[in-house]
Amino acid sequence: MESFKRLGLSKPILKVISELGFEKPSQIQELAIPQIIQGNRDFIGLAQTGTGKTAAFGWPLLERIDPSLNHTQGLILAPTRELGQQIAGQIEMFSKFMDQINVLAVYGGASIVDQIRALRKPQHIIIATPGRLIDLIKRKSVKLEKLRFLILDEADEMLNMGFKEDLDTILQYTPEEKQVWLFSATMSPEIRRIVKTYMEHPAEVKLNVEKEVNANILHQFTVVKQSDKSEALTRFLDVDPDIRGVVFCRTRQDTQDLADLLLKKNYRAEALHGDLSQKQRDRVMDLFKRKELQVLIATDIAARGIDVNDLTHVFHVALPDDLSYYTHRSGRTARAGKKGISLAIINVHEKEKLNRISRSLDIQFQQVLVPQTREVYSLKVENWCRGVLEKPFKNMLDPKVLEKAKMLFGNLSKEELIAKILMIEIEKWNVGANVDLNFDFPKKSQGKPNNYERHGHPKKNFRAGGKKEFSKKKKSFGKRRVG
């Protein structure tokens, strides 16, 4: 805890940090906190999603709030309601051992009447989306004339979402003597305009964030026909039942269509996009956090604020038009020091866009092959058989029922009985036709890579074809890179 103590944090927050199991500050926390915890300057922190920014501004904000003053002292603006909810939850958690600090999140899609009622009680810190905050200001439910600290989180995303005028409107209701802390992934000309207009001689910290965020992420791609993308996704899900991740699509409609397709095939998937009501979004996120969903199908905007630390994969069914979004997407996995895989499922026309991402972000992509149907069947059969072996049965069946079943199956051999039961199970699966989906794979003379190993799985888990076949495939294993 010494590294956290050196940042100037008080005992109540250090106690929370200890409970949460943090071992050392992230780079943005180490550089930002000492400058803003006692300083009187505005501050700019440039860092990507997943680098610990919420704590970087949340801890010093809590240290500087005076609970005895019954007015709003801190305002945090966030681009989406999911991110706002996430920030509010973390701020409340961080203040666990402090004197009572009232924290409230206000955002569209929830009852404004309930929010107005909550605002009748003094709220020391308000976390808000711009549109809802303006509604509450105009209703005179939020008063910002005594505001001391304004935090703009994901400022680049707020501007990308068209909140430029809203930000200007909100800032007009705040006092000139406040401190502004701006956190962003990029420093666009529009953000520079905000800095020039509303900030005075800010201190600035800029991280080499691509390397920090992507250090534990294996970046992969596979090439298929556009019409085969959903089938390719399901095959990757089939070969590893432990996959848990986010699948990114370009539009809300694409997101919903893919989620509907996966649900129809009995995959544990749900869509998350802007057309859902707040109640629907909360239900989906609750299912995902409780691990009742395997994958979340989302748009870039809707995925902001997803705060789950144990995601194994990020899938890109469509590459983002804005290259910086790739870092935001892939940053959903490999969080809290864990490893993860970011897999782009592209068509041949998207290869150049992948090359641009590779060059721009200095990322090396490894090509992997979509699993063949025989591999999917082999692994699903093995998983099913292991499940049968692990199923307890002693004292769970009526002896008379068991005896009757043995009598009815008495004329079948062991092989026949296993085959019949297995066929019943296989008929429930939605494995597609026995078609090679890979559009651009090595020639036969070069040998195909072992796609199961290439997909980031340990060799010991490979079962299809037996030990001899695996050994043969291993010799031809090679890496192809883009960029």
N, C-alpha and C positions, 0 to 999 in steps of 0.2 A: 504493500500500500504506500510505500515511501514515494513512489513516482507520482501518485495522485496527491499526496500531501504537499509535494513541492509546487503543485499548481495553485495552492492557496485555498483549497476547498475546506469547508468546516467539518466538524465531527459528524453531524447528522447526515450529511451527504456522503461522507466517507463510509459511514456505516451501511448505507444503501448499496454503495459500490461493492463493498465487501460481501454483502448478501447476494448480490447479483453475480458474483464470481469473476468480475473483471480483473485481469492480471496487470495490465498496463494501459496507459492512455493511447488512443489512436493518434496519428500524426496531426490531424486537424484539432483534436482536443489539446494536445501538448502545445501547439503553437497559438491557438486562439484564446484559451481560457486565461492564461496569465495577462493577456492584453486587455481583456474586457471585464475581468472580475473586479478590478479596482480602478480601471482607467476611466477617463472622461472623454475619450475620442470615439467617433464613429468607427465602424469596423466592417471590412469586407473579407469574407472567407470563401475561397474558390475551391470546392471539393465535390466529388461525385457522390451519388447515392450510395449508402452502405458504408460510409467512412466514419460514422459516429457523430454526425453534425448536430443531431438533436441534443445530445449530451453536451456538445461543445458550446451551445448557447443556453441550454436548459439549466445546467448546473450554475453558471455564473448569474443567470437571471434570478434564480431562486435565492441565491446569496444576497442579492441586492433589493429584494422585495421587503417592504416593511409591513408585517401583518397587522400592525396597530392602526394603519391608515385605511379608512374605509372607502377607497376609490380604486379605479383601475390604474395600475402602474405599469403593467406590461401587456403589449399586444403582439401576437404572433400571427402573421398572415401566411396562409398556405393555399396552394392552387386547387386542391381537391378536398372533398369532405373526408375521404379515407385517410389522407395524410394528416388532416386536422385532428381526426379522432385518434390517430396513432400518437401524434405529438402530445395531445391532452392526456392520454393514458400514461405516457412516459413521464410527463411533468408531475402528475399526481403520484406516481410511483417514486420519483426522485425526492419528493417532499414528505415522504412517509414519516420521518423522524423530526420534522421541523414543526415550529409553531403553525397553527392552522392558517394555511394559505389557500384561498378559494380559487379554483381553476374551472373554467367553463369553455366548452367548444360550441361554436355556433356555425351552422352551415345550412345550405339549401337542401330541400328534400325532407327535412324534419319539421315538426310543428313549430311555427314561429311564435304561436301563443305560449307554448311551453317554455321557449327560450326567453320570451319577454318576462314570464313569471320568474324564471331563474335569475334574470338580471336585476330584479327588485332587491335581491340580496347582493351586497357589495362583492364584486369579483375582482380579485387582485390581478389575475392573469386571464386574458381572453384569447382563445385561439379561434381564428375565423377564416372563412372563405370570403373573398372580396364582395361578391354580390349580396350575400346575406348580411354582411356587416353594414353595407350602405343602407339596406332596408331598415335595420335596427337603429342606425344613426338618425335616419329621417323620421322614425317613430319616436325619437328622443329616449330610446331605451338604453342606448350606449352613449356614455359621455367620456370623451377623450381629452378634455382640456387640461387634465393633470397627469397625462401620460408621461412616463419617464423613459421607457424603453420600447422601441418598435423593432421587431425582428421580421425581416422578409425572408422566408424560407422557400427554396426552389424558385428564386426570383425569375430565372430564365424561363421556367415553365409557365409561370403566371403570365409573362408577356407573350409566350407562344400561344397561350389559350385566349388571348385577346383581352386581358385585364388591365391594359395600359391606362385607359381612361379611369377605370375604377380605382387604381392605385393613386392617380393624381387627385381624385375626389377625396379619398380617405385621408391622404396626407394633409389636405387642407384643414381637416378637423383636429389635427394634432398640434401641440405647441412647438415653437421653434427650438426651445432649449432641450428637447428630448435627445436621446442617443439612438442612432439607427445602426442596427447590425444586419448586414445583408449577406445571405449565403446563397451561392449559386454554383452550378456546374460549369457555366461558361460566362464570359464577360462580353456580351453583345453590345453593339452601339446603343441600343435602347436602354440597357442597364447602365451604360456609361452616362446616358442622359439623366437617369434617376440619381446617379451618384453626384453628378455635377449640380443638379437642381436642389436636392434635398439632403446632401451630406457635406460635412466640412472636414477637409483634410483627413480622410479616413485612413486608419492603419489597414494594411492589406496582407493577407496570407494566401499564397497560391501554391497548391500541391501538384506534384507530378502524379496526378490521381490515377491515370490509366494503369500504371504499373501496380499501384497499391490495390486497386479494386480487382484487377484481373490476375493477380499473382497465383491464386489457387483455382483459377477457372481453366478448364481444357476447352478450347474453342474448336468446334468441328463443323463440317458441312457434308451434305449428301445431295446428289443431283438426280432429280426424277422429273417426269412430265408433270405439268401443272395439275392435270386431272388426277394424278396419283398421290398428291401430297397428303391427303387425309389418310389414305391406306398406309403410306409410309409411316406416318405418325403412330398409327395403331400397332404396327409391327414392332416399333421400338418400345412401345408400352407393354406389348405382349412378352417380349424376351426378358423383361426385368420388372416383376411385380412390385419391386421396392422403389421404382421411380416415383418421385413426387415433385411436381413442378408447375411452371406457368407456361402456357402456350400463347404466343403473341400473334394476333392477326391485324390487318390494316384497318378495317372498318367495323362498326358495330354490327352490321348485318353479317359480315363474314364470321365474326365472333359467335353470334347466336346460331348461325347455320352449322358451324363446326361442332358447337356444344350439343345441338339437337342430334346431329349425326352420331356423335359418340354415345350420348344417352340411349339412343335407339339400339346401339350395339352393346348396351349394358356396361359401358365404361363409367367409372365414377368421376364424372366431369360436370362442370357448370360454367356458365358464361358470366363475365363481369364487364359491364359496359354502361355508358351514360343513359341508356333508355330505361334502365331498371329503377324502380322506386328505392328510396332509402331503406325501407323495410326489406325489400328483396336483396339489396346489396349486403345488408347486415346479415341476413340469413346465409347467403353464399359464403361470406367471409367466416362466419361462425363454423360452418360445415368444414371449410378448408382448414381452419386452425385446429379443429378437433380431429383432423386426419380422416374424415369421412369421405373426402374427395381425393382422388389421385392427382388430377390436374385441374387447373383453373384456366379457362380460355378468356383472354383479356385483350383490350386495346391498350395502347401506350398510356393514355391519359388515365384510364380506370385503374391501371396497375400501380399508380403512384400511391404510396402509403401502405402497400402490402408489407407488413412487418412480420415475416416468418423466417426463422433462422436455419431451418433444416431442409431446405429445398435442394434436391439433388440435380435438377435439370431446369434449363430454360430452353424452350423450343421456339424457333422463329419460322412460322409457316409463311410469313411475308416479311421481307427485310424492311426496316424503317427507311423512310425517305430522308429523314434528317439523320446523318451518320452518328451524331452525338447520342441519339436515342439508343444505339446499340449498347453503349456502355451502361446506360440506365437499365436496360433490359437484363443484360448478363449479370448485372450487380444484384439481381434478385437471388442468385445462388451464391455459394461459397461465402456465406456470411458467418460471422463469429468464429473465424479461423478455420472453417470447414472447407472441403473441396467440392467442386461442382462442375457440371458440363453445360456448355452453351452450344446447342446444335441448330444450325440453319438448314432447313429443308428447302432447297432452291430449285428452280427450273434453269435450263441452260442459258436463258436470256438474263438471268440475275447474276451470272458469274462475274460480270464486270463490276456490278455494285458491291459484291463481296470483296473484289480486289480493292476497291476504293476504301472500304472499311478497314481492310488489312493494312493498306498503306497509311491511311489517316491516323489510325489508332495504334499502329505498330504491333499488330496481332498476327500471329502465325496460326492459320487454320489447317487442321488435319482433315483429309477426306475419309469418310467412313461409308460403308455400303449398307443399304437397307437390308435387314435380315430376310433370308429366303423363307418361304412358307414351311419347308421341312424343318428349319431351325425353330420356327415359332411353335410348330406342333411338338417337336421333340422336347422343348423346354416347358411347354404347358403340360404335357403328359408327365414329365418328371415332377413338376411342382404339384400336380394333382395327386400323383402316387405318394409323394412325401406327405401330403396332407392326409391321405387315407391312413398311412402308416402311423401318423401321430395322433389319429383320432382315438380317444378312449372308448371302450365299449363294455367293459366288465361291469356287470350289475346294472347296465342301462337298457338292456333288452329283456323282454319277457321270454323266459326259456321256451315256452310253448310256441311263440312266434318264431324264434330262431330255429327251433326244430322243424317247423312247418316249411320254412324257407330252405333248409337243408334237404328236406324231402323233395321239394319241387325242383331244386337244382341238382338233384342226385345223379341224373343221367348225363350231366355235362362234365366234360373234363375241366381241369383247372384252367387250361389255356382258353377253352371256349368261354368259360364264365368271365374270365378277365377281359377277353375281347368284346363280349357283349356289353359288359358294364362300361368299358372304355368308350365304345361307340356311342352309348347313350350320353356320356359326358361330352364327347367331341361334338355331337350334334348341337350342343348348347353354345359352342364357341362360334365366334364370328370371324374366323380366319378366312381371308380372301382366297381368290383363285391362285393356283400355283404358277404365278407369273413373277419374273424378275423385274422389279420396279426400277432398278438402277439404270439411269440414262447414260452415265459416263463412268464406266468402270474399266479397270485395266484389261488388256487383252489376255486371252487364255495362256499365252506363252509366258506372260509375266507372273501369272498366278494371282488369284484374288486374295486380298487381305482377309484375315479372320475378323469379320466385322463385329463379332461379339466382343473380342478383345479390344478392337479399335474403338469400340463405343465406350470404353472406359471401365470395363468389367475385369475383374481378376481372372487369370487363366484357369484357376481351379474350378470356376463355376461353369466352364464350357463343357457341355455334355454331348451335343449333337455329333453323331458320327463316331463316338468313342475315342479312346486315347490315341489310337493309331492315326485316325483321321486328323485329330487336333495337332498331333506332332508334325504331320505332313504340312498342314496349313501354316503352322508357326514358321516354317522355313521360308515361306514366300511372303511373310509379313513385311511390308514396307510402308513408309510414310510418303504421302504426297502433300505438298504445301501450296498454299495460295499466297501471293504477295511476296 
